[in-house]
Amino acid sequence: MDNPEKEIAGVLSLVTSGIKPEMQKESIQRYYTKDVPYRHPFFAVLRSANSRPTLVGLFQWFRIVLPKYRVDVERVTYDEDKNELFLDSRCVALLPWSSLSLERTVLVHMKLRAETSPDGDPDKVLHYIAEQEDFLRPDDVIALFAPPLVPLALLVLHFATFMCVLGTFFVNLAQPWVVRASDGLEDTSRHIAEEGRRVIEEGRHPVHNSRRLLNGLAQQVERTWDQAAEKEKNVHVDGSGGRRSENKPPSGVAGDPGGTAYAEAAREAMGEMQEKGVNAI
């Protein structure tokens, strides 16, 4: 592909909805690398020196099982730096064993590889699909093979959600959870500060005076963690004026109630961001 962002919709249509086996095979050989791996909720093609023929057989089996099938690409996101594609697509299939017509959303992730054109022109570079993974929701997968079981699948998903919420309720009754510095809270807060500045630079925030507000909150989070880092050095001045080290528990861990002040300050900063309508993440 010369322009992956513009061409990928047509390519995906050729490899998934080809009207003849030869056309489908030729399209896969043209646009996919020889060692391409493929992941699907029910299938997997492992990367090998010549895994492409396996992918051809799998895609042709899809056409045998679902002869009336098409993929409509609704949105394409191309990460040029990483040479990756993300496709929001809608699959429409008429199941041969029933009169049902299914429409399901599929997220397709493709990693591309830039290679010299096979026509021998060293200045011409083409992009080939070097890896593909399809993401479907559990109920959509079940709908392809057993449509009557879709309500049961949705019931299981809602029940799992209810159990998680119920578990959270009882855990908070016993003892509210607190993320400690040793659990990676420092990295999280620094990420919050960086994200706030990135939002400002991209100009995506609608709140008036958001530049000054987010900068101030980001600096507050950073100051909080700088203070925490000093505490966790476990060094203090003794009565004689000299410095000595103590084996005290790090700030923010169990057994040091006063050491959680910096974690509280970080949470207050995030609360202030939410109250003012700032969504930095």
Summary of the structure (lengths in Angstrom):
residues: 281
radius of gyration: 27.0
end to end distance: 33.9
largest distance: 89.0
contacts: 743
relative contact order: 0.08
helix: 49%
strand: 21%
